[in-house]
Amino acid sequence: MHHIKLLLFIAVTSALMAGCTDDSSTSPGDSNDTAKGTLKVLLTDSPGEYDEVNITFSEVSVHYSGESAEDEEIQDESEENSTTQKIAGEWIIVTDETQTFDLLTLSNGVTALLGEQEMDEGHYTQIRLAITEAEVVVDTVSYSLSIPSETLKFVSGFDIIPGIETELIVDFDAARSIHTTGKKADYKMKPTIRIINKAQCGSIAGTVINYENLPIAYAIAGDDTLTSSYVNENNGKFTLSFLPEGSYTVSAADTLKQSYSIEGVAVTLATKTDIGDITLE
């Protein structure tokens, strides 16, 4: 009898254990957790001949496309069986906070945070900026700055990698973005913007010795002025930031039309190239 009771106890216990295993256990491959990285979107600007250029942003979003075309096909095939897997083609909001920035305060390497968000790993192809209001201040008078579309969309691919912070720089060029027909109060914005992955950039620095007459420094690649910066009015220093790896001509000029130029300045990733002291002549 004792032997029979023992066998019954073992059988019942085994059945209970099997039931618990069937209801609650998962294999490592069954997890729905998606690896995450962090995206930061930062705003900067090149100089413009205005008192202020105030831009109000209401949303920053990015476009998710998946890791590759093959991955997108797999996602489509498994769509019915998975409600947690992200579908290629989705727009992801980084921030929907309404924020106003004076672009002209964001020069010489200075940036402002537009938005920061934890994102699923994978490949993203575009960035979208919603602008609800813009104004330019000229001789202390404020004028409305019209924008053809309230949404600016830019193709700029980047990857989100688990555990890694990706920083994208939105570089406005106020001087080239604002246009006027010559009529008073008729200002239009046709944005000239670079989207740069900070990890893929370097910078150039220098010091203008005779900086009294408000010089501006420029980084030129071929025929294109890639970026520019005010020279610090207190010490003559300047930084030409967020430049892709390559060779540049660096020039500077002031309001008296004194100038300086040097060719073949090399920029390498994550490095500041200092050209030292320069004199405008």
C-alpha positions in Angstrom: 0.0 0.0 0.0 2.8 2.4 0.9 4.4 1.6 -2.5 1.2 2.4 -4.3 0.8 5.8 -2.5 4.3 6.7 -3.3 3.8 6.0 -7.0 0.5 8.1 -7.0 2.3 11.0 -5.3 5.1 11.0 -7.9 2.6 10.8 -10.8 0.5 13.8 -9.5 3.6 15.9 -8.8 5.0 15.2 -12.2 1.7 16.2 -13.9 1.6 19.5 -11.9 5.2 20.3 -12.8 4.5 19.6 -16.5 1.4 21.8 -16.3 3.3 24.7 -14.8 6.1 24.4 -17.4 3.6 24.4 -20.3 1.8 27.6 -19.0 4.7 29.8 -18.0 8.0 28.9 -19.5 9.5 30.5 -22.6 12.6 29.8 -24.7 15.2 32.6 -25.3 13.9 32.9 -28.8 10.4 33.6 -27.7 11.1 37.0 -26.2 9.3 40.0 -27.7 11.8 42.5 -26.3 13.4 44.7 -28.9 16.9 46.0 -28.3 17.1 49.8 -27.8 19.5 52.6 -28.6 19.2 56.4 -28.0 18.7 59.1 -30.6 19.5 62.7 -29.9 18.6 65.4 -32.4 20.5 68.7 -32.0 20.1 72.1 -33.7 22.9 74.4 -34.9 23.3 77.3 -37.4 25.6 79.3 -39.5 25.7 83.1 -39.2 23.2 85.4 -40.9 23.0 89.2 -41.2 19.9 89.6 -39.0 19.2 90.5 -35.4 17.4 87.2 -34.7 15.9 84.3 -36.7 13.3 82.6 -34.5 12.0 79.2 -35.5 9.2 77.3 -33.7 9.3 73.6 -34.0 6.3 71.5 -33.0 7.5 68.0 -33.9 10.6 66.0 -34.8 10.1 62.5 -36.2 12.2 59.9 -38.0 11.3 57.2 -40.6 12.0 53.6 -39.7 12.7 51.3 -42.7 14.0 48.1 -41.1 17.6 46.7 -41.2 17.5 45.7 -44.9 15.1 44.8 -47.8 15.3 41.2 -46.7 14.3 42.0 -43.2 11.3 44.0 -44.5 10.1 41.0 -46.5 10.3 38.8 -43.4 8.4 41.3 -41.4 5.6 41.4 -44.1 5.4 37.6 -44.1 5.2 37.3 -40.3 2.8 40.3 -39.9 -0.2 38.1 -39.1 1.7 36.1 -36.5 3.3 39.0 -34.7 1.8 42.1 -33.2 5.0 43.4 -31.6 7.3 43.4 -34.6 7.8 46.9 -36.1 6.6 47.3 -39.7 8.9 49.0 -42.2 7.7 52.5 -43.3 6.7 53.8 -39.9 7.2 57.4 -38.7 8.4 57.5 -35.1 8.0 60.7 -33.1 11.2 61.8 -31.3 9.5 64.8 -29.7 6.2 66.7 -30.1 7.1 69.5 -27.7 6.7 73.0 -29.1 10.0 74.8 -28.9 11.3 78.1 -30.2 15.0 78.8 -31.0 16.9 81.9 -32.2 19.1 80.2 -34.8 21.7 83.0 -34.6 22.6 82.0 -31.0 23.6 78.5 -32.2 26.9 79.2 -34.0 30.6 78.4 -33.4 29.9 74.8 -32.4 27.0 75.7 -30.0 24.0 73.3 -30.2 20.5 73.1 -28.7 18.6 69.9 -28.0 15.6 69.4 -30.2 14.6 66.0 -28.9 15.9 62.8 -27.3 14.2 59.4 -27.5 15.0 55.7 -26.9 14.5 54.0 -30.2 14.3 50.4 -31.5 17.4 49.2 -33.2 17.4 49.2 -37.0 17.9 51.5 -40.0 16.2 54.9 -40.3 16.1 56.7 -43.6 14.6 60.2 -43.1 14.1 63.0 -40.5 11.0 65.2 -40.5 10.7 68.7 -38.9 7.3 70.4 -38.3 7.6 74.2 -38.2 4.6 76.1 -37.0 6.0 79.7 -36.9 9.0 81.7 -38.0 10.2 85.3 -37.8 13.2 87.4 -38.6 14.2 90.5 -36.7 15.9 93.2 -38.7 17.0 96.5 -37.1 14.9 95.6 -34.0 11.7 95.1 -36.1 10.1 91.7 -36.3 8.8 90.3 -39.6 7.0 87.1 -40.4 9.1 84.5 -42.2 7.0 82.5 -44.6 7.8 78.8 -45.2 6.5 77.0 -48.3 5.6 73.9 -46.3 5.1 73.5 -42.5 6.8 70.2 -42.7 10.5 69.8 -43.8 11.5 66.3 -44.8 15.2 65.2 -45.4 16.6 61.9 -46.6 19.4 61.1 -44.2 20.1 57.5 -43.3 21.3 56.4 -39.9 21.3 53.3 -37.7 20.2 52.8 -34.1 22.5 50.4 -32.4 21.6 48.8 -29.0 23.2 50.6 -26.1 24.7 53.3 -28.3 23.7 57.0 -28.4 23.3 58.4 -31.9 23.5 62.2 -32.3 22.1 63.9 -35.4 23.0 67.5 -36.0 20.4 69.6 -37.9 22.5 72.4 -39.3 20.5 75.4 -40.6 22.2 78.0 -42.7 20.3 81.2 -42.0 22.2 83.3 -44.5 21.3 81.0 -47.4 17.9 80.0 -46.1 16.2 83.4 -45.9 15.3 85.3 -49.1 13.6 88.6 -49.8 12.2 90.2 -52.9 13.4 93.6 -51.8 9.9 94.6 -50.6 9.7 95.5 -47.0 8.4 92.8 -44.7 8.5 90.2 -47.5 10.8 87.4 -46.1 10.7 83.8 -47.2 12.5 80.8 -46.0 13.7 78.1 -48.4 15.7 76.1 -45.8 19.3 75.1 -46.6 19.9 72.4 -44.0 22.5 69.7 -43.5 21.8 66.6 -41.4 25.0 65.2 -39.9 25.7 62.2 -37.8 28.1 63.6 -35.2 30.1 60.4 -35.0 31.0 60.9 -38.7 32.4 64.4 -38.3 35.4 66.4 -37.2 36.1 70.1 -36.8 38.5 72.9 -37.5 39.5 75.6 -35.0 41.7 78.7 -35.2 42.3 82.1 -33.7 42.1 85.4 -35.5 44.7 87.8 -34.1 43.1 91.0 -35.4 39.5 90.2 -34.7 38.2 93.7 -33.9 36.0 94.1 -37.0 33.6 91.2 -36.6 35.2 88.5 -38.9 33.4 85.4 -40.0 35.3 82.1 -40.7 34.3 79.6 -43.5 35.0 76.0 -44.3 34.8 75.4 -48.1 34.8 72.1 -49.9 35.3 72.5 -53.6 32.9 75.3 -54.6 30.6 74.8 -51.6 30.8 76.7 -48.4 29.9 73.9 -46.1 29.7 75.9 -42.9 30.7 79.2 -41.3 31.0 80.7 -37.9 31.3 84.0 -36.2 34.7 84.7 -34.7 34.4 85.2 -30.9 34.4 88.9 -30.3 36.2 88.6 -27.0 39.2 86.4 -28.0 39.2 85.8 -31.7 38.6 82.1 -31.5 36.4 80.2 -33.9 35.3 76.6 -34.5 34.0 75.2 -37.8 32.0 72.2 -36.5 30.4 69.1 -37.8 32.5 68.6 -41.0 32.7 65.3 -42.8 36.1 63.8 -43.2 38.0 65.4 -46.0 40.1 68.4 -47.1 38.9 72.0 -46.8 39.8 75.6 -47.6 39.5 77.7 -44.5 39.0 81.4 -45.0 38.0 84.4 -42.9 37.0 88.0 -43.7 35.9 91.0 -41.6 33.7 94.1 -42.2 36.8 96.0 -43.5 37.2 93.3 -46.2 40.5 92.1 -44.7 40.8 88.4 -45.3 42.8 85.2 -44.9 42.7 81.8 -46.7 44.5 78.5 -46.4 43.9 75.4 -48.5 44.3 71.7 -47.7 43.2 71.7 -44.1 42.5 68.0 -43.3 39.5 66.9 -41.1 39.5 63.5 -39.6 36.7 61.8 -37.6 36.2 62.9 -34.0 39.2 65.2 -34.2 39.6 69.0 -33.9 42.2 70.3 -36.3 43.7 73.5 -35.0 45.2 75.8 -37.6 46.6 78.1 -34.9 46.8 81.9 -35.1 45.9 83.8 -38.3 46.1 87.4 -39.3 43.6 89.2 -41.7 45.3 91.4 -44.3 
